[in-house]
């Protein structure tokens, strides 16, 4: 990785200086400690200002979801008439020293604009009976003051940015220079709301104009707006699931290599599919072999992969538009379940079947969870692991020692989507067509659980699918992956054949 010439040069990072003419930016370059160049000569600085071709893109089309993002902004405008609404994308976060984490725009910002660049801000200004939207972005790197090649975030270091004119064409929103926004917000009057937690500079500019309660109302509205997906979103989720299915197939084909190495081989194999066909993985892949399957969010992925054990693979591809799949299969590493593994797996399958059957419009959201938990409680009583009757077990939640988690969650641009929604509209709400949720029951017998027979210990099973609520029931978006134990064995044998 090359070392920036001058990532912290005040001459190119100060917005006031950026706006000045070239004769006003003749400040000495602050050299990085231990940098190999002592500075920039006047001759080199002059040379770097000229001789560059015009690269403006003039034939750009709007992004695929431009109509949908416009409709979302209109709904937001109608909810908060007469108020200025500020939705930041967020800023780069330092990973260590001078390297940053890969940037991912805030979900609220990406949902309303389709843009994914750091430092962006969407502002809806009250105008007449509605709002006028502006997207504030960093313009192209300045070649006059050297920012494009001297600054660590200049275009020669991190790549070309769209010009403001290009951005207007792509997103269908007037674009302006984000470096001017903090001052404008400080001078603004009237009621303002901001989505907090993404851009400290924007929040500081609004510190005397906003309240936590009003800002939370904005965040909650934007979370609840995503409960029902539009056609574009459903299509993106299907893309994510289809790529995820191919990623699971990739893993099955290399299980022998994972046995020779570790769970990391599984993680890397799935990640390759995610990066080739999408933006990234939607969350840290859980590649849990053997007793690691009993750790719900096992993402260390550094353990052995052994024939005879189970592999719990919980992973999802994220599309280029940020929609993620979330699928789990529990696979026999050698291709065949043992009798006990199959008994436990089939119990989870039956529970999932009951849960999926409960997903339909007009049903209570909690219905699929209750249906799945009842099946698991019945099996635990049947196996003598907990004392019945089943109603007592469910009333006291005794099955939770082995079922542990809820049976699903909303899915979308976040793997646990719509998390800020009100309880009455989410967990205590009613299912509607267009909602997408996971159904993922599990049974986990910890390796040190002395309340179960020894042969159960260290076995963990989860099966998870992504379910779309339709007008007349539901559709399993991840039906491309087999679920029944005999079908899983046949599928694995065919892939490894």
Residue, then its C-alpha position, 0 to 999 in steps of 0.5 A: x500500500x503506497x504512502x500518501x504524500x500529504x494526507x493531512x495538509x491543512x492547505x487542502x483540507x480546510x474548506x475555506x482554503x479549498x474555495x480560494x483561488x490558486x494564488x491564495x493557496x501557496x502555503x507550505x506543504x506539511x510533510x508526513x512524519x517519516x515521509x520520503x519527500x521533503x516537500x513540493x517544489x513550485x515547479x512540480x506544483x505548477x506542473x500538476x495543475x495542467x495537462x489533464x483531459x476533460x473527464x466529465x461524464x455527459x451521458x449518465x442515466x438515473x440510477x435504477x431506483x430513482x423513482x423509488x427514492x423519489x417516492x420515499x422522499x415524498x412520503x418523508x416530506x408529507x410526514x414532517x411538513x414545514x420542517x427542515x430534515x437532515x439525513x447524513x451518509x456518515x464519514x470514514x472511520x479510522x481502522x488504525x493509524x492512517x487506514x480506514x474501514x470500508x465505507x458504508x453509507x447510513x441506511x437512512x441516507x442510502x434508502x432516500x437517495x441511492x447514493x453511497x459516498x462518504x460525507x454526503x448529506x440529504x437536506x429537505x428544505x420546507x417549500x410551499x406545501x412540501x420540501x425541496x431536496x438537495x444532496x450535498x456531496x464533495x465535488x471533484x478533487x481540486x486540481x488548482x490547490x493540489x488536493x487531488x494528488x496531495x490529500x489522502x482522500x484525493x482522487x489520485x489516491x482513492x479514485x474519481x468522484x462524480x461531479x455535482x452535475x453528474x450526481x444530479x443526473x444519477x440521483x435526480x436531486x439538485x446537488x451542492x458542495x457539502x463543505x458549505x453545508x455546516x455554515x448554512x445549517x448554523x444560520x438556518x431558522x425554523x424547526x429541524x430534525x437530523x438523523x443522529x449517529x452518523x456525522x458529528x460535524x453536521x450534528x454540531x452545526x445543529x446542536x442548538x436547533x434539534x432535540x433528541x425526542x424529535x430526532x428519534x421520531x425521524x429515525x423511527x419513521x424512516x425505520x418503519x417506512x422500510x417495513x413494507x418493501x417496494x418492488x425494487x427492494x424485493x427484486x434486490x433481496x431476491x438477487x442477494x438470496x440467489x447469490x447466497x445460494x451460489x455461495x453455499x454451493x461454493x462452500x460445499x464443493x470445498x469442504x475437503x479443503x476446509x477440513x485441511x485448514x479451518x473454518x476460515x476457508x469456508x469464510x473466504x470461499x463465501x466472501x469471494x462470491x459476495x465480492x464478485x456478485x455483490x458489494x460485500x457480505x451483509x454481516x460477519x459470516x458464521x462458519x461454525x463447525x462442531x461445537x462452535x455451532x452452539x455459539x449463536x454469532x460465531x464469527x471468529x471462524x478459526x476452528x477445525x472442520x472435522x468429518x462427522x461434525x456438523x457445519x452451521x453456515x449462516x451467511x448472506x450476500x449484500x447487493x451493490x444497493x445494500x440489500x442483504x440475504x440472511x440464510x442458514x443451513x446446518x450441513x453434515x461435513x462428510x455429507x451424511x447426518x448421524x442418527x442423532x444429528x438427523x433427529x435434532x435437525x428434523x425437529x428444527x425443520x419441523x419447527x421451521x415448517x410450522x413457522x413458515x406456514x404462519x407467515x401470511x397477511x393479517x397474521x400477528x408478527x409473533x405468530x411464526x415465532x410462537x408456532x416454531x417454539x411450540x414444535x421445539x418445546x414438544x420435541x424437548x418434552x418428548x425426548x425427556x430433556x424438560x418436564x412437561x406439559x408443553x403449555x407449562x414449558x412455553x409459559x415459563x420459557x423453559x425451552x429457551x435453554x436450548x432454543x435461545x433466540x427469537x425465531x426471526x426478524x425483518x430483513x432488508x438494507x440491514x440484516x436486522x432491518x427496521x430495528x428502530x420501529x415502534x414495538x406496536x408496529x413491529x413485534x406486536x404488529x400485523x404482517x402485510x404483503x411486501x414485508x420480508x422476514x427470516x424464519x430461523x428456529x434452532x436447537x443448541x446443546x452446549x458442550x458443557x450442558x450437563x442437563x442433556x445426555x452426553x451424545x447431545x452435547x456440542x450439537x447445534x442446528x439452525x435452519x433459516x430462510x428469507x420469506x416474503x409476505x404475499x397477498x395470499x400467503x408467502x414466498x420463500x425467496x431462498x427455496x433454491x437451497x434444500x432444507x429437508x435432511x434427505x434433500x440436503x444429503x442428496x444436494x451435497x452428494x451431487x455437488x461433490x460428485 
